[in-house]
Amino acid sequence: MTTLRLSDGIIKDEILVVGLAFKKSVREVAVKNAKSNLVIENGDVALDTKKLLAILSDMGATGKSEEIIKIPGLSTRLLVFTGLGEYKTKYEDEVLRRAAGSAARALAGNSNATFSLPAKKASSLAAIGEGALLGSYIFNKFRVDSLVQSHQALKNITVQSSLAEMADAKTAIKRAIIIGEYTALVRDLINTPPSHLNPDSFCEDISEAVKKAGGASIGLKVSILNEKQLKAKGFGGITAVGQGSVNPPRLLQISYTPVKVSAKKSYAYVGKGITFDTGGLALKPAAGMEAMKSDMSGAAAVCAATIAIALLKVPVAIDCFAPLAENMVSDNATRPSDIITMYGGKTIEVLNPDAEGRLVLGDALVKAQENSNLDGIVDVATLTGAQVVALGTRTSAIMTNSQEFSDHFFALTKTVGEAFWPMPLPIELRASLDSPVADMANIGERMGGMMVAGLFLKEFIAPELPWLHLDIAGPAYNEGEPYGYTPVGGTGISLRSLVALAEAGGIS
């Protein structure tokens, strides 16, 4: 596990990381007689920038985002320049977060590094710390050569700043450590293959994480319904999706009640937890099916976010639900045209067993609303391929029944650096979900499929309760090249936004 600390003392680490930006005009560069448009952003650390600029110019450095330049250090073994993009008098936190993450990724296999980037406020220090921790992440659990140095994460990170002794800076770094740790938990769960992660072991892993965090002492309580209890209590969606697997379904609930303070608001978080999705009898093509181990990304995110919220002592109550199932092919699997009865009594004609996520979510959404004191409910799901078509692999969708709630959440996503975009729920698409034999079908119009899925879930939400549906299908699992602080595989998307939502609710 990578460690993070804050310091304003003498740099003792063998590696120093600083920023590198560019100006559009050489004449704008604040270095006398400069022949380059580069600007070294070294925070509070003194460097011979004139000499270094000449070296960087000769090397063809650009200062663009994602660029990493390594040279022998003057007082350290290695001096690393990480691209900040265009020069600013004040850099956005996300720019610093990505620059720190890029550098941390490039330093895998090393032990200690100090990051000195231009941070003028506590939130910027937190962004640097977060980025460095997130960028350091490496999933080594199943590598037989995991001891090979190049496959080891950067071990120790120091954020250097003259602000280090300020109380809000120390608090910001402590928060960054928690965000880093629980984003890593989300990523670990996503990256774990179905041979080692199923509904039951997911519950075990989360229960252990809750225990390690402090359990009841920090206000956390875990409860789990097994397959017999789910069937007896009428959770027809979760039961139907999971009945084709030898690994039976579960409904995991984590309740967080603030300790020694009254909760200022109460939210329910619900995350789709399909630990592996074959498509059931609507079998997916073999190509790309390996990525379906990520179909529990929503469940991992809401569970880890709830633990993080508890550790941060946010005065907001959270009811977290993870409906967990493995969608498999067998003689007991749900068939196209089967009719199931959801928790709460609504009947669904299953036209496509591969539209299973909305079935488990429907059950959990109704269950979550048994708490009549909710101020809002949020579901998080890798729900539709249509999301990827509409918004790509780096931007998640927000759908809602409350514009005010959506606007509030959308603003928060920008502050934490997670890319979301509001999408509509066109009422004319609802008719496509009508069934001649049940209350509703589980699929409807193909065009606008992301929004049709949102309309399906909306049917399980009380009209007066503010609700957000977050479709993270593309951003949850990176199948391309790593970038910034984002690795290949599980990303941990939505955790930072869920934590921010709770924190905003806890402000008087």
SULFEN-V24741 format. One record per residue. N is the residue number from 1. SS is DSSP state (2 for helix, 1 for strand, 0 for the rest). NEAR is the number of other C-alpha atoms within 10 Angstrom. Layout:
N,SS,NEAR
N,SS,NEAR
This chain:
1,0,14
2,0,19
3,1,15
4,1,20
5,1,16
6,1,24
7,1,16
8,0,15
9,0,10
10,0,8
11,0,18
12,0,13
13,0,18
14,0,16
15,1,23
16,1,26
17,1,28
18,1,25
19,1,25
20,1,30
21,1,22
22,1,24
23,0,19
24,0,11
25,0,10
26,2,15
27,2,14
28,2,12
29,0,18
30,0,12
31,0,16
32,0,8
33,0,10
34,0,15
35,0,13
36,0,21
37,0,21
38,1,28
39,1,22
40,1,25
41,1,23
42,0,21
43,0,18
44,0,16
45,0,17
46,0,7
47,0,15
48,0,9
49,2,14
50,2,14
51,2,9
52,2,14
53,2,21
54,2,14
55,2,13
56,2,20
57,2,14
58,2,10
59,0,11
60,0,10
61,0,20
62,0,23
63,0,26
64,0,18
65,0,21
66,0,18
67,0,18
68,1,21
69,1,19
70,1,17
71,1,14
72,1,11
73,0,13
74,0,12
75,0,14
76,0,15
77,0,12
78,1,17
79,1,19
80,1,23
81,1,27
82,1,30
83,1,29
84,1,31
85,1,20
86,1,17
87,0,20
88,0,11
89,0,5
90,0,9
91,0,17
92,0,15
93,2,22
94,2,20
95,2,20
96,2,29
97,2,27
98,2,28
99,2,34
100,2,35
101,2,30
102,2,28
103,2,30
104,2,28
105,2,26
106,2,19
107,0,23
108,0,19
109,0,17
110,0,18
111,0,17
112,1,18
113,1,27
114,1,25
115,1,29
116,1,23
117,0,29
118,0,23
119,0,26
120,0,14
121,0,14
122,2,20
123,2,20
124,2,23
125,2,30
126,2,27
127,2,27
128,2,29
129,2,32
130,2,30
131,2,29
132,2,33
133,2,32
134,2,31
135,2,30
136,2,31
137,0,27
138,0,20
139,0,19
140,0,15
141,0,10
142,0,9
143,0,10
144,0,8
145,0,10
146,0,13
147,0,11
148,0,10
149,2,12
150,2,13
151,2,16
152,0,21
153,0,24
154,0,26
155,0,19
156,1,18
157,1,23
158,1,23
159,1,23
160,1,27
161,0,24
162,0,15
163,0,19
164,0,19
165,0,12
166,0,11
167,2,10
168,2,14
169,2,20
170,2,19
171,2,15
172,2,21
173,2,25
174,2,18
175,2,19
176,2,23
177,2,21
178,2,18
179,2,25
180,2,26
181,2,20
182,2,23
183,2,27
184,2,23
185,2,22
186,2,26
187,2,26
188,2,21
189,2,24
190,2,29
191,2,22
192,0,19
193,0,18
194,0,17
195,0,8
196,0,9
197,0,21
198,0,26
199,2,26
200,2,19
201,2,13
202,2,22
203,2,21
204,2,15
205,2,14
206,2,20
207,2,20
208,2,13
209,2,17
210,2,23
211,2,17
212,2,9
213,2,16
214,0,15
215,2,19
216,2,15
217,2,12
218,2,21
219,0,19
220,1,23
221,1,17
222,1,17
223,1,12
224,1,19
225,1,15
226,0,15
227,2,20
228,2,12
229,2,14
230,2,19
231,2,16
232,2,9
233,2,12
234,0,16
235,0,27
236,2,26
237,2,28
238,2,33
239,2,29
240,2,27
241,2,29
242,2,28
243,0,22
244,0,23
245,0,18
246,0,12
247,0,19
248,0,21
249,0,31
250,1,27
251,1,25
252,1,26
253,1,22
254,1,24
255,1,21
256,1,27
257,0,23
258,0,22
259,0,16
260,0,9
261,0,11
262,0,12
263,0,17
264,0,16
265,1,18
266,1,22
267,1,24
268,1,23
269,1,28
270,1,29
271,1,29
272,1,31
273,1,35
274,1,32
275,1,29
276,1,25
277,1,27
278,0,21
279,0,21
280,0,25
281,0,19
282,0,17
283,0,16
284,0,14
285,0,9
286,0,8
287,0,7
288,0,9
289,2,14
290,2,13
291,2,18
292,2,21
293,2,25
294,2,29
295,0,25
296,0,32
297,2,32
298,2,33
299,2,31
300,2,28
301,2,33
302,2,31
303,2,29
304,2,26
305,2,30
306,2,27
307,2,29
308,2,25
309,2,26
310,2,28
311,2,18
312,0,17
313,0,18
314,0,25
315,0,26
316,1,24
317,1,27
318,1,28
319,1,24
320,1,28
321,1,28
322,1,32
323,1,32
324,1,31
325,1,34
326,1,32
327,1,30
328,0,26
329,0,20
330,0,13
331,0,11
332,0,13
333,0,18
334,0,26
335,0,18
336,0,15
337,0,14
338,1,13
339,1,21
340,1,20
341,1,19
342,0,23
343,0,24
344,0,16
345,0,14
346,0,16
347,1,20
348,1,25
349,1,22
350,1,25
351,0,18
352,0,21
353,0,27
354,0,22
355,0,18
356,0,27
357,2,29
358,2,23
359,2,27
360,2,29
361,2,27
362,2,29
363,2,26
364,2,29
365,2,27
366,2,19
367,2,16
368,2,21
369,0,19
370,0,9
371,0,12
372,0,9
373,0,12
374,0,18
375,0,16
376,1,18
377,1,23
378,1,21
379,1,25
380,1,31
381,1,27
382,0,28
383,0,25
384,0,21
385,2,15
386,2,20
387,2,23
388,2,20
389,2,13
390,2,15
391,2,18
392,0,14
393,0,18
394,0,17
395,0,21
396,1,26
397,1,25
398,1,23
399,1,23
400,1,22
401,0,20
402,0,15
403,2,14
404,2,11
405,2,16
406,2,21
407,2,13
408,2,12
409,2,20
410,2,19
411,2,13
412,2,19
413,2,19
414,2,14
415,2,15
416,2,19
417,0,17
418,0,20
419,0,16
420,1,24
421,1,15
422,1,16
423,0,19
424,0,14
425,0,19
426,0,12
427,2,10
428,2,8
429,2,18
430,2,20
431,2,13
432,2,15
433,2,19
434,0,16
435,0,18
436,0,8
437,0,12
438,0,15
439,0,15
440,1,22
441,1,21
442,0,26
443,0,24
444,0,22
445,0,15
446,0,12
447,0,10
448,0,16
449,2,20
450,2,25
451,2,26
452,2,27
453,2,26
454,2,25
455,2,24
456,2,20
457,2,19
458,2,21
459,0,14
460,0,20
461,0,18
462,0,13
463,0,11
464,0,9
465,0,16
466,0,20
467,1,24
468,1,24
469,1,24
470,1,25
471,1,30
472,0,29
473,0,28
474,0,23
475,0,28
476,0,29
477,1,28
478,1,19
479,0,15
480,0,10
481,0,9
482,0,14
483,1,17
484,0,24
485,0,24
486,1,24
487,0,25
488,0,17
489,1,23
490,1,27
491,0,25
492,0,29
493,0,26
494,0,28
495,2,26
496,2,22
497,2,23
498,2,24
499,2,24
500,2,20
501,2,20
502,2,22
503,2,16
504,2,17
505,2,19
506,0,18
507,0,11
508,0,6
